[in-house]
Amino acid sequence: MTPMRLKGKSAVVTGGAQGIGRAIVLGLAREATNIAVADLQRDKAEEVAAEARNFGVTAIAVQTDVASEESVANLARQALGRFERVDILVNDAGIFPQARVTEITEEIWDRVLDVNLGGNFLCCRAFVPSMRAQKSGRIISIASGIAHTGAVAGAHYAASKAGIVGFIKALAREVGPDGVTANAVCPNIIDTELPRSHRTPAELHERLVRNPLGYAMQPEDLVGTVLFLASDAASYITGQAVNVNCGTVMI
Ligand SMILES: NC(=O)c1ccc[n+]([C@@H]2O[C@H](COP(=O)([O-])OP(=O)(O)OC[C@H]3O[C@@H](n4cnc5c(N)ncnc54)[C@H](O)[C@@H]3O)[C@@H](O)[C@H]2O)c1
């Protein structure tokens, strides 16, 4: 098998200031990949970039709203200016304000779609041209098992995540001839701030451990799949929505 060979590459990770994004940043840094941590939360992004630098890589923090064209253009300028090339784009930034369909305001609907799906579009549009020019690149988007199953009080979120899967499949066809791959990953529930706000600790624990392995999925449990998809070892994998869900479905 081709080795992972992530050393010396450069990555942009949106939503990298905490949770799954932070774990991906540190996982990449451990593999000697340079990183731009892009997140709304500037101070936390700076902290994660500093943690990444402990592995001897170059890491910068760029305060970014992935739903803003101007902000994403600034991210591209900063990352490409610092690293000259971006080999890996991880679209992780996402929000999940729970509400049933009859309670979703247009404002909430628009924000969820703008951040979760629009953010994928804007970031890919910003980084695809340089990936095409260098004839290589890896795009990995964090979707969700909810893209396939739906979830009560999650229609807007499910629509955004199913949208990511369709978007990535289409993008993969467009960029494949230029040596760029695009894949989504669909995890089940992971122990981060995101589901914590929706459930009591007891409900959350019960839900988290209801799987064949019997323990709660941690952000680090997703990192190996993302690193693999980002690596040379995954050269023939594109247009996929990879389930990382222990064989369970989201209900
Ligand atoms: N935790 C889960 O159970 C779970 C399951 C499946 C998929 N996901 C997805 O994984 C991704 C990360 O989730 P998490 O659990 O780490 O969540 P989290 O809330 O812990 O972290 C999300 C990060 O995204 C950032 N962010 C939010 N809006 C942003 C914006 N507009 N621009 C830039 N950054 C923004 C936040 O500041 C935060 O740092 C999300 O896309 C989420 O939908 C999470």
The ligand as an SDF file (V2000), in Angstrom:
LIG
                    3D

 44 48  0  0  0  0  0  0  0  0999 V2000
  -20.5880   15.8960   17.0730 N   0  0  0  0  0  0  0  0  0  0  0  0
  -21.3680   15.1160   16.3480 C   0  0  0  0  0  0  0  0  0  0  0  0
  -22.1430   14.2920   16.8730 O   0  0  0  0  0  0  0  0  0  0  0  0
  -21.3170   15.1940   14.8450 C   0  0  0  0  0  0  0  0  0  0  0  0
  -21.8230   14.1050   14.1090 C   0  0  0  0  0  0  0  0  0  0  0  0
  -21.7950   14.1580   12.7180 C   0  0  0  0  0  0  0  0  0  0  0  0
  -21.2620   15.2710   12.0770 C   0  0  0  0  0  0  0  0  0  0  0  0
  -20.7830   16.3170   12.8190 N   0  0  0  0  0  0  0  0  0  0  0  0
  -20.2510   17.4730   12.0850 C   0  0  0  0  0  0  0  0  0  0  0  0
  -18.8850   17.6370   12.3880 O   0  0  0  0  0  0  0  0  0  0  0  0
  -18.5170   19.0110   12.2900 C   0  0  0  0  0  0  0  0  0  0  0  0
  -17.8450   19.4480   13.5850 C   0  0  0  0  0  0  0  0  0  0  0  0
  -18.7290   19.2330   14.6600 O   0  0  0  0  0  0  0  0  0  0  0  0
  -18.3000   19.2670   16.1900 P   0  0  0  0  0  0  0  0  0  0  0  0
  -19.0890   18.2330   16.8670 O   0  0  0  0  0  0  0  0  0  0  0  0
  -16.8250   19.2940   16.3160 O   0  0  0  0  0  0  0  0  0  0  0  0
  -18.9350   20.6910   16.5810 O   0  0  0  0  0  0  0  0  0  0  0  0
  -18.4130   21.8650   17.5020 P   0  0  0  0  0  0  0  0  0  0  0  0
  -19.5840   22.7430   17.7310 O   0  0  0  0  0  0  0  0  0  0  0  0
  -17.6730   21.3310   18.6860 O   0  0  0  0  0  0  0  0  0  0  0  0
  -17.3390   22.6150   16.5650 O   0  0  0  0  0  0  0  0  0  0  0  0
  -17.7380   23.3010   15.4020 C   0  0  0  0  0  0  0  0  0  0  0  0
  -16.7120   24.3690   15.0950 C   0  0  0  0  0  0  0  0  0  0  0  0
  -17.1590   25.0670   13.9180 O   0  0  0  0  0  0  0  0  0  0  0  0
  -16.9940   26.4590   14.1340 C   0  0  0  0  0  0  0  0  0  0  0  0
  -17.9410   27.2100   13.3120 N   0  0  0  0  0  0  0  0  0  0  0  0
  -19.2880   27.2680   13.4320 C   0  0  0  0  0  0  0  0  0  0  0  0
  -19.7940   28.0990   12.5090 N   0  0  0  0  0  0  0  0  0  0  0  0
  -18.7500   28.5680   11.7810 C   0  0  0  0  0  0  0  0  0  0  0  0
  -18.6240   29.4600   10.6920 C   0  0  0  0  0  0  0  0  0  0  0  0
  -19.6930   30.0750   10.1740 N   0  0  0  0  0  0  0  0  0  0  0  0
  -17.4150   29.7030   10.1850 N   0  0  0  0  0  0  0  0  0  0  0  0
  -16.3020   29.1120   10.7230 C   0  0  0  0  0  0  0  0  0  0  0  0
  -16.3550   28.2790   11.7780 N   0  0  0  0  0  0  0  0  0  0  0  0
  -17.5590   28.0080   12.2980 C   0  0  0  0  0  0  0  0  0  0  0  0
  -17.2610   26.6340   15.6280 C   0  0  0  0  0  0  0  0  0  0  0  0
  -16.7370   27.8740   16.1000 O   0  0  0  0  0  0  0  0  0  0  0  0
  -16.5810   25.4100   16.2070 C   0  0  0  0  0  0  0  0  0  0  0  0
  -15.2290   25.6680   16.4950 O   0  0  0  0  0  0  0  0  0  0  0  0
  -19.8160   19.7650   11.9910 C   0  0  0  0  0  0  0  0  0  0  0  0
  -19.9020   19.9880   10.6070 O   0  0  0  0  0  0  0  0  0  0  0  0
  -20.8870   18.7970   12.4480 C   0  0  0  0  0  0  0  0  0  0  0  0
  -22.0970   18.9970   11.7750 O   0  0  0  0  0  0  0  0  0  0  0  0
  -20.7830   16.2970   14.1860 C   0  0  0  0  0  0  0  0  0  0  0  0
  1  2  1  0
  2  3  2  0
  2  4  1  0
  4  5  1  0
  4 44  2  0
  5  6  2  0
  6  7  1  0
  7  8  2  0
  8  9  1  0
  8 44  1  0
  9 10  1  0
  9 42  1  0
 10 11  1  0
 11 12  1  0
 11 40  1  0
 12 13  1  0
 13 14  1  0
 14 15  2  0
 14 16  1  0
 14 17  1  0
 17 18  1  0
 18 19  2  0
 18 20  1  0
 18 21  1  0
 21 22  1  0
 22 23  1  0
 23 24  1  0
 23 38  1  0
 24 25  1  0
 25 26  1  0
 25 36  1  0
 26 27  1  0
 26 35  1  0
 27 28  2  0
 28 29  1  0
 29 30  1  0
 29 35  2  0
 30 31  1  0
 30 32  2  0
 32 33  1  0
 33 34  2  0
 34 35  1  0
 36 37  1  0
 36 38  1  0
 38 39  1  0
 40 41  1  0
 40 42  1  0
 42 43  1  0
M  CHG  2   8   1  16  -1
M  END
$$$$
